[in-house]
Amino acid sequence: MKRNALKALSIAVLIALVSVTGTTASAQAPTGDAKVGAQKVRMCQGCHGIEGWRTAYPEVYQVPRIAGQHSTYFVSALKAYKSGDRKHPSMRGIAGSLSDQDMADLAAYYAEAK
């Protein structure tokens, strides 16, 4: 699926969430600071900062680009890795080390990144 289509789908899911619940998860989440997030990206850049990077653990797959990702989706994905709802051992370990504020800061940074 193309990047713009994924963004549109992510936004559509968020709109559906708001219409069903009357709120979004980000309404209660801390506000992210992109400048602070820029100081926390080292753990992300090793995989997500390399164009066309593929990883071989736990299986070979293309690592998604996260620059420009919608911040609410970004935080939701990190929380899903942290809780184990998304199954990737490396991402679970990384997300497990992040506070809600760390997630918000990284999301703000990557939402502005191109």
PDB file as gemmi writes it, atoms N, CA and C in Angstrom:
CRYST1    1.000    1.000    1.000  90.00  90.00  90.00 P 1                      
ATOM      1  N   MET A   1       0.849  -1.160   0.000  1.00  0.00           N  
ATOM      2  CA  MET A   1       0.000   0.000   0.000  1.00  0.00           C  
ATOM      3  C   MET A   1       0.901   1.231   0.000  1.00  0.00           C  
ATOM      4  N   LYS A   2       0.560   2.223  -0.742  1.00  0.00           N  
ATOM      5  CA  LYS A   2       1.377   3.424  -0.839  1.00  0.00           C  
ATOM      6  C   LYS A   2       1.275   4.245   0.434  1.00  0.00           C  
ATOM      7  N   ARG A   3       2.319   5.017   0.672  1.00  0.00           N  
ATOM      8  CA  ARG A   3       2.432   5.808   1.893  1.00  0.00           C  
ATOM      9  C   ARG A   3       1.233   6.744   2.102  1.00  0.00           C  
ATOM     10  N   ASN A   4       0.809   7.468   1.061  1.00  0.00           N  
ATOM     11  CA  ASN A   4      -0.329   8.389   1.203  1.00  0.00           C  
ATOM     12  C   ASN A   4      -1.610   7.632   1.518  1.00  0.00           C  
ATOM     13  N   ALA A   5      -1.756   6.450   0.922  1.00  0.00           N  
ATOM     14  CA  ALA A   5      -2.941   5.648   1.207  1.00  0.00           C  
ATOM     15  C   ALA A   5      -2.937   5.188   2.666  1.00  0.00           C  
ATOM     16  N   LEU A   6      -1.748   4.841   3.190  1.00  0.00           N  
ATOM     17  CA  LEU A   6      -1.652   4.440   4.595  1.00  0.00           C  
ATOM     18  C   LEU A   6      -1.989   5.608   5.522  1.00  0.00           C  
ATOM     19  N   LYS A   7      -1.508   6.799   5.189  1.00  0.00           N  
ATOM     20  CA  LYS A   7      -1.833   7.968   6.001  1.00  0.00           C  
ATOM     21  C   LYS A   7      -3.328   8.222   6.000  1.00  0.00           C  
ATOM     22  N   ALA A   8      -3.944   8.131   4.812  1.00  0.00           N  
ATOM     23  CA  ALA A   8      -5.388   8.354   4.710  1.00  0.00           C  
ATOM     24  C   ALA A   8      -6.153   7.313   5.523  1.00  0.00           C  
ATOM     25  N   LEU A   9      -5.696   6.061   5.448  1.00  0.00           N  
ATOM     26  CA  LEU A   9      -6.334   4.991   6.211  1.00  0.00           C  
ATOM     27  C   LEU A   9      -6.182   5.240   7.709  1.00  0.00           C  
ATOM     28  N   SER A  10      -4.989   5.637   8.140  1.00  0.00           N  
ATOM     29  CA  SER A  10      -4.755   5.920   9.557  1.00  0.00           C  
ATOM     30  C   SER A  10      -5.665   7.040  10.049  1.00  0.00           C  
ATOM     31  N   ILE A  11      -5.793   8.080   9.259  1.00  0.00           N  
ATOM     32  CA  ILE A  11      -6.647   9.206   9.643  1.00  0.00           C  
ATOM     33  C   ILE A  11      -8.108   8.769   9.681  1.00  0.00           C  
ATOM     34  N   ALA A  12      -8.511   7.938   8.725  1.00  0.00           N  
ATOM     35  CA  ALA A  12      -9.891   7.438   8.706  1.00  0.00           C  
ATOM     36  C   ALA A  12     -10.183   6.609   9.958  1.00  0.00           C  
ATOM     37  N   VAL A  13      -9.231   5.805  10.389  1.00  0.00           N  
ATOM     38  CA  VAL A  13      -9.404   5.000  11.598  1.00  0.00           C  
ATOM     39  C   VAL A  13      -9.542   5.918  12.814  1.00  0.00           C  
ATOM     40  N   LEU A  14      -8.728   6.975  12.882  1.00  0.00           N  
ATOM     41  CA  LEU A  14      -8.828   7.914  13.993  1.00  0.00           C  
ATOM     42  C   LEU A  14     -10.171   8.624  14.021  1.00  0.00           C  
ATOM     43  N   ILE A  15     -10.660   9.009  12.857  1.00  0.00           N  
ATOM     44  CA  ILE A  15     -11.968   9.664  12.779  1.00  0.00           C  
ATOM     45  C   ILE A  15     -13.058   8.712  13.262  1.00  0.00           C  
ATOM     46  N   ALA A  16     -12.957   7.451  12.869  1.00  0.00           N  
ATOM     47  CA  ALA A  16     -13.933   6.455  13.312  1.00  0.00           C  
ATOM     48  C   ALA A  16     -13.864   6.282  14.829  1.00  0.00           C  
ATOM     49  N   LEU A  17     -12.659   6.285  15.388  1.00  0.00           N  
ATOM     50  CA  LEU A  17     -12.485   6.165  16.832  1.00  0.00           C  
ATOM     51  C   LEU A  17     -13.148   7.331  17.550  1.00  0.00           C  
ATOM     52  N   VAL A  18     -12.942   8.524  17.049  1.00  0.00           N  
ATOM     53  CA  VAL A  18     -13.543   9.708  17.660  1.00  0.00           C  
ATOM     54  C   VAL A  18     -15.057   9.633  17.591  1.00  0.00           C  
ATOM     55  N   SER A  19     -15.597   9.202  16.455  1.00  0.00           N  
ATOM     56  CA  SER A  19     -17.054   9.158  16.313  1.00  0.00           C  
ATOM     57  C   SER A  19     -17.685   8.105  17.221  1.00  0.00           C  
ATOM     58  N   VAL A  20     -16.960   7.029  17.507  1.00  0.00           N  
ATOM     59  CA  VAL A  20     -17.495   5.973  18.362  1.00  0.00           C  
ATOM     60  C   VAL A  20     -17.336   6.320  19.842  1.00  0.00           C  
ATOM     61  N   THR A  21     -16.148   6.829  20.215  1.00  0.00           N  
ATOM     62  CA  THR A  21     -15.862   7.057  21.624  1.00  0.00           C  
ATOM     63  C   THR A  21     -16.054   8.499  22.062  1.00  0.00           C  
ATOM     64  N   GLY A  22     -16.068   9.424  21.106  1.00  0.00           N  
ATOM     65  CA  GLY A  22     -16.188  10.832  21.445  1.00  0.00           C  
ATOM     66  C   GLY A  22     -14.877  11.458  21.866  1.00  0.00           C  
ATOM     67  N   THR A  23     -13.795  10.711  21.805  1.00  0.00           N  
ATOM     68  CA  THR A  23     -12.485  11.214  22.200  1.00  0.00           C  
ATOM     69  C   THR A  23     -11.414  10.446  21.462  1.00  0.00           C  
ATOM     70  N   THR A  24     -10.191  10.875  21.603  1.00  0.00           N  
ATOM     71  CA  THR A  24      -9.057  10.130  21.071  1.00  0.00           C  
ATOM     72  C   THR A  24      -8.110   9.832  22.210  1.00  0.00           C  
ATOM     73  N   ALA A  25      -7.272   8.849  22.012  1.00  0.00           N  
ATOM     74  CA  ALA A  25      -6.294   8.509  23.032  1.00  0.00           C  
ATOM     75  C   ALA A  25      -5.351   9.670  23.290  1.00  0.00           C  
ATOM     76  N   SER A  26      -5.075  10.462  22.258  1.00  0.00           N  
ATOM     77  CA  SER A  26      -4.143  11.568  22.429  1.00  0.00           C  
ATOM     78  C   SER A  26      -4.723  12.697  23.272  1.00  0.00           C  
ATOM     79  N   ALA A  27      -6.048  12.728  23.466  1.00  0.00           N  
ATOM     80  CA  ALA A  27      -6.652  13.779  24.270  1.00  0.00           C  
ATOM     81  C   ALA A  27      -6.122  13.724  25.703  1.00  0.00           C  
ATOM     82  N   GLN A  28      -5.789  12.541  26.198  1.00  0.00           N  
ATOM     83  CA  GLN A  28      -5.276  12.397  27.544  1.00  0.00           C  
ATOM     84  C   GLN A  28      -3.761  12.236  27.556  1.00  0.00           C  
ATOM     85  N   ALA A  29      -3.144  12.109  26.408  1.00  0.00           N  
ATOM     86  CA  ALA A  29      -1.704  11.880  26.321  1.00  0.00           C  
ATOM     87  C   ALA A  29      -0.942  13.188  26.470  1.00  0.00           C  
ATOM     88  N   PRO A  30       0.318  13.083  26.887  1.00  0.00           N  
ATOM     89  CA  PRO A  30       1.126  14.294  26.976  1.00  0.00           C  
ATOM     90  C   PRO A  30       1.368  14.894  25.596  1.00  0.00           C  
ATOM     91  N   THR A  31       1.586  16.193  25.570  1.00  0.00           N  
ATOM     92  CA  THR A  31       1.897  16.867  24.323  1.00  0.00           C  
ATOM     93  C   THR A  31       3.368  16.639  24.003  1.00  0.00           C  
ATOM     94  N   GLY A  32       3.630  16.265  22.748  1.00  0.00           N  
ATOM     95  CA  GLY A  32       5.003  15.992  22.340  1.00  0.00           C  
ATOM     96  C   GLY A  32       5.736  17.252  21.923  1.00  0.00           C  
ATOM     97  N   ASP A  33       7.039  17.219  22.093  1.00  0.00           N  
ATOM     98  CA  ASP A  33       7.922  18.311  21.703  1.00  0.00           C  
ATOM     99  C   ASP A  33       8.903  17.760  20.673  1.00  0.00           C  
ATOM    100  N   ALA A  34       8.803  18.233  19.429  1.00  0.00           N  
ATOM    101  CA  ALA A  34       9.642  17.720  18.340  1.00  0.00           C  
ATOM    102  C   ALA A  34      11.127  17.955  18.603  1.00  0.00           C  
ATOM    103  N   LYS A  35      11.475  19.071  19.240  1.00  0.00           N  
ATOM    104  CA  LYS A  35      12.888  19.346  19.521  1.00  0.00           C  
ATOM    105  C   LYS A  35      13.446  18.366  20.545  1.00  0.00           C  
ATOM    106  N   VAL A  36      12.658  18.022  21.525  1.00  0.00           N  
ATOM    107  CA  VAL A  36      13.080  17.023  22.504  1.00  0.00           C  
ATOM    108  C   VAL A  36      13.121  15.645  21.838  1.00  0.00           C  
ATOM    109  N   GLY A  37      12.136  15.370  20.995  1.00  0.00           N  
ATOM    110  CA  GLY A  37      12.108  14.103  20.270  1.00  0.00           C  
ATOM    111  C   GLY A  37      13.340  13.904  19.407  1.00  0.00           C  
ATOM    112  N   ALA A  38      13.852  14.986  18.825  1.00  0.00           N  
ATOM    113  CA  ALA A  38      15.049  14.905  17.981  1.00  0.00           C  
ATOM    114  C   ALA A  38      16.255  14.405  18.772  1.00  0.00           C  
ATOM    115  N   GLN A  39      16.236  14.592  20.073  1.00  0.00           N  
ATOM    116  CA  GLN A  39      17.326  14.129  20.930  1.00  0.00           C  
ATOM    117  C   GLN A  39      17.159  12.666  21.335  1.00  0.00           C  
ATOM    118  N   LYS A  40      16.025  12.061  20.975  1.00  0.00           N  
ATOM    119  CA  LYS A  40      15.726  10.687  21.397  1.00  0.00           C  
ATOM    120  C   LYS A  40      15.685   9.695  20.239  1.00  0.00           C  
ATOM    121  N   VAL A  41      16.017  10.125  19.025  1.00  0.00           N  
ATOM    122  CA  VAL A  41      15.793   9.281  17.849  1.00  0.00           C  
ATOM    123  C   VAL A  41      16.897   8.267  17.559  1.00  0.00           C  
ATOM    124  N   ARG A  42      17.973   8.283  18.295  1.00  0.00           N  
ATOM    125  CA  ARG A  42      19.084   7.367  17.996  1.00  0.00           C  
ATOM    126  C   ARG A  42      18.642   5.906  17.953  1.00  0.00           C  
ATOM    127  N   MET A  43      17.762   5.518  18.855  1.00  0.00           N  
ATOM    128  CA  MET A  43      17.320   4.122  18.891  1.00  0.00           C  
ATOM    129  C   MET A  43      16.457   3.768  17.676  1.00  0.00           C  
ATOM    130  N   CYS A  44      15.892   4.765  17.019  1.00  0.00           N  
ATOM    131  CA  CYS A  44      15.019   4.540  15.861  1.00  0.00           C  
ATOM    132  C   CYS A  44      15.803   4.536  14.547  1.00  0.00           C  
ATOM    133  N   GLN A  45      16.819   5.391  14.476  1.00  0.00           N  
ATOM    134  CA  GLN A  45      17.522   5.622  13.228  1.00  0.00           C  
ATOM    135  C   GLN A  45      18.282   4.412  12.703  1.00  0.00           C  
ATOM    136  N   GLY A  46      18.683   3.508  13.579  1.00  0.00           N  
ATOM    137  CA  GLY A  46      19.434   2.341  13.145  1.00  0.00           C  
ATOM    138  C   GLY A  46      18.676   1.476  12.156  1.00  0.00           C  
ATOM    139  N   CYS A  47      17.367   1.494  12.226  1.00  0.00           N  
ATOM    140  CA  CYS A  47      16.539   0.725  11.277  1.00  0.00           C  
ATOM    141  C   CYS A  47      15.691   1.649  10.405  1.00  0.00           C  
ATOM    142  N   HIS A  48      14.993   2.579  11.038  1.00  0.00           N  
ATOM    143  CA  HIS A  48      14.029   3.417  10.323  1.00  0.00           C  
ATOM    144  C   HIS A  48      14.662   4.592   9.594  1.00  0.00           C  
ATOM    145  N   GLY A  49      15.938   4.854   9.830  1.00  0.00           N  
ATOM    146  CA  GLY A  49      16.595   5.974   9.190  1.00  0.00           C  
ATOM    147  C   GLY A  49      17.380   5.602   7.945  1.00  0.00           C  
ATOM    148  N   ILE A  50      17.315   4.343   7.541  1.00  0.00           N  
ATOM    149  CA  ILE A  50      18.082   3.879   6.392  1.00  0.00           C  
ATOM    150  C   ILE A  50      17.114   3.501   5.275  1.00  0.00           C  
ATOM    151  N   GLU A  51      17.163   4.238   4.184  1.00  0.00           N  
ATOM    152  CA  GLU A  51      16.276   3.991   3.035  1.00  0.00           C  
ATOM    153  C   GLU A  51      16.417   2.550   2.546  1.00  0.00           C  
ATOM    154  N   GLY A  52      15.292   1.840   2.434  1.00  0.00           N  
ATOM    155  CA  GLY A  52      15.282   0.478   1.902  1.00  0.00           C  
ATOM    156  C   GLY A  52      15.816  -0.582   2.844  1.00  0.00           C  
ATOM    157  N   TRP A  53      16.022  -0.259   4.110  1.00  0.00           N  
ATOM    158  CA  TRP A  53      16.578  -1.207   5.074  1.00  0.00           C  
ATOM    159  C   TRP A  53      15.664  -2.404   5.263  1.00  0.00           C  
ATOM    160  N   ARG A  54      16.257  -3.548   5.375  1.00  0.00           N  
ATOM    161  CA  ARG A  54      15.533  -4.783   5.687  1.00  0.00           C  
ATOM    162  C   ARG A  54      16.166  -5.382   6.933  1.00  0.00           C  
ATOM    163  N   THR A  55      15.355  -6.004   7.734  1.00  0.00           N  
ATOM    164  CA  THR A  55      15.864  -6.651   8.935  1.00  0.00           C  
ATOM    165  C   THR A  55      15.672  -8.159   8.802  1.00  0.00           C  
ATOM    166  N   ALA A  56      16.481  -8.912   9.483  1.00  0.00           N  
ATOM    167  CA  ALA A  56      16.401 -10.366   9.400  1.00  0.00           C  
ATOM    168  C   ALA A  56      15.963 -10.986  10.721  1.00  0.00           C  
ATOM    169  N   TYR A  57      15.522 -10.189  11.675  1.00  0.00           N  
ATOM    170  CA  TYR A  57      15.096 -10.735  12.953  1.00  0.00           C  
ATOM    171  C   TYR A  57      13.738 -10.173  13.323  1.00  0.00           C  
ATOM    172  N   PRO A  58      12.770 -10.957  13.612  1.00  0.00           N  
ATOM    173  CA  PRO A  58      12.781 -12.424  13.645  1.00  0.00           C  
ATOM    174  C   PRO A  58      12.590 -13.052  12.267  1.00  0.00           C  
ATOM    175  N   GLU A  59      12.279 -12.257  11.266  1.00  0.00           N  
ATOM    176  CA  GLU A  59      12.184 -12.742   9.894  1.00  0.00           C  
ATOM    177  C   GLU A  59      12.580 -11.586   8.976  1.00  0.00           C  
ATOM    178  N   VAL A  60      12.873 -11.887   7.739  1.00  0.00           N  
ATOM    179  CA  VAL A  60      13.269 -10.835   6.808  1.00  0.00           C  
ATOM    180  C   VAL A  60      12.036 -10.043   6.382  1.00  0.00           C  
ATOM    181  N   TYR A  61      12.089  -8.748   6.551  1.00  0.00           N  
ATOM    182  CA  TYR A  61      11.002  -7.869   6.122  1.00  0.00           C  
ATOM    183  C   TYR A  61      11.541  -6.461   5.944  1.00  0.00           C  
ATOM    184  N   GLN A  62      10.835  -5.681   5.177  1.00  0.00           N  
ATOM    185  CA  GLN A  62      11.191  -4.282   4.934  1.00  0.00           C  
ATOM    186  C   GLN A  62      10.787  -3.448   6.141  1.00  0.00           C  
ATOM    187  N   VAL A  63      11.702  -2.667   6.639  1.00  0.00           N  
ATOM    188  CA  VAL A  63      11.423  -1.798   7.773  1.00  0.00           C  
ATOM    189  C   VAL A  63      10.657  -0.575   7.271  1.00  0.00           C  
ATOM    190  N   PRO A  64       9.519  -0.262   7.872  1.00  0.00           N  
ATOM    191  CA  PRO A  64       8.738   0.886   7.387  1.00  0.00           C  
ATOM    192  C   PRO A  64       9.413   2.221   7.694  1.00  0.00           C  
ATOM    193  N   ARG A  65       9.213   3.163   6.809  1.00  0.00           N  
ATOM    194  CA  ARG A  65       9.651   4.542   7.061  1.00  0.00           C  
ATOM    195  C   ARG A  65       8.664   5.158   8.047  1.00  0.00           C  
ATOM    196  N   ILE A  66       9.180   5.885   8.993  1.00  0.00           N  
ATOM    197  CA  ILE A  66       8.285   6.496   9.978  1.00  0.00           C  
ATOM    198  C   ILE A  66       8.282   8.020   9.898  1.00  0.00           C  
ATOM    199  N   ALA A  67       9.160   8.585   9.078  1.00  0.00           N  
ATOM    200  CA  ALA A  67       9.167  10.044   8.898  1.00  0.00           C  
ATOM    201  C   ALA A  67       7.853  10.472   8.247  1.00  0.00           C  
ATOM    202  N   GLY A  68       7.214  11.474   8.831  1.00  0.00           N  
ATOM    203  CA  GLY A  68       5.951  11.976   8.306  1.00  0.00           C  
ATOM    204  C   GLY A  68       4.729  11.233   8.817  1.00  0.00           C  
ATOM    205  N   GLN A  69       4.935  10.259   9.683  1.00  0.00           N  
ATOM    206  CA  GLN A  69       3.814   9.477  10.208  1.00  0.00           C  
ATOM    207  C   GLN A  69       2.944  10.344  11.134  1.00  0.00           C  
ATOM    208  N   HIS A  70       1.647  10.153  11.079  1.00  0.00           N  
ATOM    209  CA  HIS A  70       0.706  10.885  11.934  1.00  0.00           C  
ATOM    210  C   HIS A  70       1.024  10.572  13.400  1.00  0.00           C  
ATOM    211  N   SER A  71       1.122  11.591  14.228  1.00  0.00           N  
ATOM    212  CA  SER A  71       1.581  11.409  15.605  1.00  0.00           C  
ATOM    213  C   SER A  71       0.676  10.508  16.441  1.00  0.00           C  
ATOM    214  N   THR A  72      -0.627  10.601  16.263  1.00  0.00           N  
ATOM    215  CA  THR A  72      -1.538   9.764  17.050  1.00  0.00           C  
ATOM    216  C   THR A  72      -1.352   8.293  16.697  1.00  0.00           C  
ATOM    217  N   TYR A  73      -1.214   8.005  15.409  1.00  0.00           N  
ATOM    218  CA  TYR A  73      -0.957   6.629  14.974  1.00  0.00           C  
ATOM    219  C   TYR A  73       0.381   6.145  15.519  1.00  0.00           C  
ATOM    220  N   PHE A  74       1.393   6.995  15.459  1.00  0.00           N  
ATOM    221  CA  PHE A  74       2.737   6.659  15.912  1.00  0.00           C  
ATOM    222  C   PHE A  74       2.713   6.229  17.386  1.00  0.00           C  
ATOM    223  N   VAL A  75       2.081   7.035  18.228  1.00  0.00           N  
ATOM    224  CA  VAL A  75       1.993   6.715  19.656  1.00  0.00           C  
ATOM    225  C   VAL A  75       1.196   5.434  19.863  1.00  0.00           C  
ATOM    226  N   SER A  76       0.102   5.285  19.135  1.00  0.00           N  
ATOM    227  CA  SER A  76      -0.721   4.074  19.243  1.00  0.00           C  
ATOM    228  C   SER A  76       0.088   2.825  18.900  1.00  0.00           C  
ATOM    229  N   ALA A  77       0.889   2.903  17.852  1.00  0.00           N  
ATOM    230  CA  ALA A  77       1.712   1.762  17.449  1.00  0.00           C  
ATOM    231  C   ALA A  77       2.741   1.433  18.528  1.00  0.00           C  
ATOM    232  N   LEU A  78       3.405   2.454  19.068  1.00  0.00           N  
ATOM    233  CA  LEU A  78       4.389   2.210  20.125  1.00  0.00           C  
ATOM    234  C   LEU A  78       3.738   1.585  21.356  1.00  0.00           C  
ATOM    235  N   LYS A  79       2.558   2.067  21.720  1.00  0.00           N  
ATOM    236  CA  LYS A  79       1.858   1.488  22.875  1.00  0.00           C  
ATOM    237  C   LYS A  79       1.462   0.036  22.608  1.00  0.00           C  
ATOM    238  N   ALA A  80       1.099  -0.264  21.369  1.00  0.00           N  
ATOM    239  CA  ALA A  80       0.746  -1.645  21.016  1.00  0.00           C  
ATOM    240  C   ALA A  80       1.969  -2.558  21.096  1.00  0.00           C  
ATOM    241  N   TYR A  81       3.134  -2.070  20.691  1.00  0.00           N  
ATOM    242  CA  TYR A  81       4.364  -2.857  20.858  1.00  0.00           C  
ATOM    243  C   TYR A  81       4.675  -3.044  22.332  1.00  0.00           C  
ATOM    244  N   LYS A  82       4.538  -1.989  23.108  1.00  0.00           N  
ATOM    245  CA  LYS A  82       4.846  -2.053  24.536  1.00  0.00           C  
ATOM    246  C   LYS A  82       3.947  -3.048  25.257  1.00  0.00           C  
ATOM    247  N   SER A  83       2.673  -3.086  24.897  1.00  0.00           N  
ATOM    248  CA  SER A  83       1.722  -3.994  25.554  1.00  0.00           C  
ATOM    249  C   SER A  83       1.803  -5.423  25.026  1.00  0.00           C  
ATOM    250  N   GLY A  84       2.435  -5.597  23.880  1.00  0.00           N  
ATOM    251  CA  GLY A  84       2.507  -6.928  23.276  1.00  0.00           C  
ATOM    252  C   GLY A  84       1.420  -7.179  22.258  1.00  0.00           C  
ATOM    253  N   ASP A  85       0.530  -6.196  22.017  1.00  0.00           N  
ATOM    254  CA  ASP A  85      -0.507  -6.361  20.996  1.00  0.00           C  
ATOM    255  C   ASP A  85       0.098  -6.453  19.598  1.00  0.00           C  
ATOM    256  N   ARG A  86       1.223  -5.778  19.379  1.00  0.00           N  
ATOM    257  CA  ARG A  86       2.000  -5.931  18.138  1.00  0.00           C  
ATOM    258  C   ARG A  86       3.189  -6.811  18.473  1.00  0.00           C  
ATOM    259  N   LYS A  87       3.462  -7.760  17.607  1.00  0.00           N  
ATOM    260  CA  LYS A  87       4.460  -8.784  17.902  1.00  0.00           C  
ATOM    261  C   LYS A  87       5.753  -8.573  17.112  1.00  0.00           C  
ATOM    262  N   HIS A  88       6.670  -7.852  17.655  1.00  0.00           N  
ATOM    263  CA  HIS A  88       8.023  -7.770  17.116  1.00  0.00           C  
ATOM    264  C   HIS A  88       8.951  -7.598  18.308  1.00  0.00           C  
ATOM    265  N   PRO A  89       9.825  -8.582  18.550  1.00  0.00           N  
ATOM    266  CA  PRO A  89      10.649  -8.547  19.766  1.00  0.00           C  
ATOM    267  C   PRO A  89      11.501  -7.296  19.923  1.00  0.00           C  
ATOM    268  N   SER A  90      12.141  -6.845  18.853  1.00  0.00           N  
ATOM    269  CA  SER A  90      12.989  -5.650  18.957  1.00  0.00           C  
ATOM    270  C   SER A  90      12.152  -4.423  19.275  1.00  0.00           C  
ATOM    271  N   MET A  91      11.039  -4.247  18.576  1.00  0.00           N  
ATOM    272  CA  MET A  91      10.193  -3.094  18.816  1.00  0.00           C  
ATOM    273  C   MET A  91       9.545  -3.158  20.198  1.00  0.00           C  
ATOM    274  N   ARG A  92       9.217  -4.344  20.653  1.00  0.00           N  
ATOM    275  CA  ARG A  92       8.633  -4.456  21.995  1.00  0.00           C  
ATOM    276  C   ARG A  92       9.632  -4.012  23.053  1.00  0.00           C  
ATOM    277  N   GLY A  93      10.885  -4.419  22.875  1.00  0.00           N  
ATOM    278  CA  GLY A  93      11.927  -4.006  23.814  1.00  0.00           C  
ATOM    279  C   GLY A  93      12.152  -2.505  23.806  1.00  0.00           C  
ATOM    280  N   ILE A  94      12.192  -1.928  22.606  1.00  0.00           N  
ATOM    281  CA  ILE A  94      12.400  -0.481  22.491  1.00  0.00           C  
ATOM    282  C   ILE A  94      11.212   0.269  23.077  1.00  0.00           C  
ATOM    283  N   ALA A  95      10.013  -0.099  22.672  1.00  0.00           N  
ATOM    284  CA  ALA A  95       8.815   0.591  23.168  1.00  0.00           C  
ATOM    285  C   ALA A  95       8.675   0.418  24.679  1.00  0.00           C  
ATOM    286  N   GLY A  96       9.080  -0.730  25.187  1.00  0.00           N  
ATOM    287  CA  GLY A  96       8.998  -0.978  26.624  1.00  0.00           C  
ATOM    288  C   GLY A  96       9.861  -0.040  27.439  1.00  0.00           C  
ATOM    289  N   SER A  97      10.893   0.519  26.808  1.00  0.00           N  
ATOM    290  CA  SER A  97      11.789   1.431  27.514  1.00  0.00           C  
ATOM    291  C   SER A  97      11.303   2.882  27.464  1.00  0.00           C  
ATOM    292  N   LEU A  98      10.219   3.142  26.739  1.00  0.00           N  
ATOM    293  CA  LEU A  98       9.752   4.515  26.533  1.00  0.00           C  
ATOM    294  C   LEU A  98       8.618   4.889  27.486  1.00  0.00           C  
ATOM    295  N   SER A  99       8.695   6.097  28.001  1.00  0.00           N  
ATOM    296  CA  SER A  99       7.580   6.636  28.785  1.00  0.00           C  
ATOM    297  C   SER A  99       6.546   7.208  27.813  1.00  0.00           C  
ATOM    298  N   ASP A 100       5.373   7.566  28.324  1.00  0.00           N  
ATOM    299  CA  ASP A 100       4.369   8.211  27.479  1.00  0.00           C  
ATOM    300  C   ASP A 100       4.899   9.523  26.906  1.00  0.00           C  
ATOM    301  N   GLN A 101       5.684  10.251  27.696  1.00  0.00           N  
ATOM    302  CA  GLN A 101       6.253  11.509  27.215  1.00  0.00           C  
ATOM    303  C   GLN A 101       7.283  11.255  26.110  1.00  0.00           C  
ATOM    304  N   ASP A 102       8.109  10.206  26.276  1.00  0.00           N  
ATOM    305  CA  ASP A 102       9.068   9.845  25.225  1.00  0.00           C  
ATOM    306  C   ASP A 102       8.335   9.558  23.915  1.00  0.00           C  
ATOM    307  N   MET A 103       7.262   8.784  24.007  1.00  0.00           N  
ATOM    308  CA  MET A 103       6.483   8.439  22.815  1.00  0.00           C  
ATOM    309  C   MET A 103       5.915   9.687  22.154  1.00  0.00           C  
ATOM    310  N   ALA A 104       5.375  10.586  22.961  1.00  0.00           N  
ATOM    311  CA  ALA A 104       4.796  11.818  22.420  1.00  0.00           C  
ATOM    312  C   ALA A 104       5.863  12.683  21.754  1.00  0.00           C  
ATOM    313  N   ASP A 105       7.043  12.767  22.367  1.00  0.00           N  
ATOM    314  CA  ASP A 105       8.128  13.565  21.792  1.00  0.00           C  
ATOM    315  C   ASP A 105       8.613  12.966  20.473  1.00  0.00           C  
ATOM    316  N   LEU A 106       8.795  11.656  20.443  1.00  0.00           N  
ATOM    317  CA  LEU A 106       9.215  10.990  19.199  1.00  0.00           C  
ATOM    318  C   LEU A 106       8.155  11.147  18.111  1.00  0.00           C  
ATOM    319  N   ALA A 107       6.896  11.021  18.490  1.00  0.00           N  
ATOM    320  CA  ALA A 107       5.798  11.180  17.528  1.00  0.00           C  
ATOM    321  C   ALA A 107       5.790  12.585  16.947  1.00  0.00           C  
ATOM    322  N   ALA A 108       6.006  13.587  17.791  1.00  0.00           N  
ATOM    323  CA  ALA A 108       6.041  14.973  17.314  1.00  0.00           C  
ATOM    324  C   ALA A 108       7.202  15.169  16.343  1.00  0.00           C  
ATOM    325  N   TYR A 109       8.348  14.608  16.670  1.00  0.00           N  
ATOM    326  CA  TYR A 109       9.516  14.729  15.794  1.00  0.00           C  
ATOM    327  C   TYR A 109       9.250  14.078  14.436  1.00  0.00           C  
ATOM    328  N   TYR A 110       8.796  12.832  14.466  1.00  0.00           N  
ATOM    329  CA  TYR A 110       8.604  12.109  13.201  1.00  0.00           C  
ATOM    330  C   TYR A 110       7.420  12.642  12.393  1.00  0.00           C  
ATOM    331  N   ALA A 111       6.432  13.221  13.039  1.00  0.00           N  
ATOM    332  CA  ALA A 111       5.316  13.820  12.293  1.00  0.00           C  
ATOM    333  C   ALA A 111       5.800  14.997  11.448  1.00  0.00           C  
ATOM    334  N   GLU A 112       6.822  15.707  11.937  1.00  0.00           N  
ATOM    335  CA  GLU A 112       7.375  16.848  11.213  1.00  0.00           C  
ATOM    336  C   GLU A 112       8.477  16.442  10.234  1.00  0.00           C  
ATOM    337  N   ALA A 113       9.057  15.261  10.409  1.00  0.00           N  
ATOM    338  CA  ALA A 113      10.178  14.816   9.571  1.00  0.00           C  
ATOM    339  C   ALA A 113       9.711  14.442   8.174  1.00  0.00           C  
ATOM    340  N   LYS A 114      10.591  14.605   7.227  1.00  0.00           N  
ATOM    341  CA  LYS A 114      10.286  14.235   5.827  1.00  0.00           C  
ATOM    342  C   LYS A 114      11.277  13.223   5.317  1.00  0.00           C  
TER     343      LYS A 114                                                      
END                                                                             
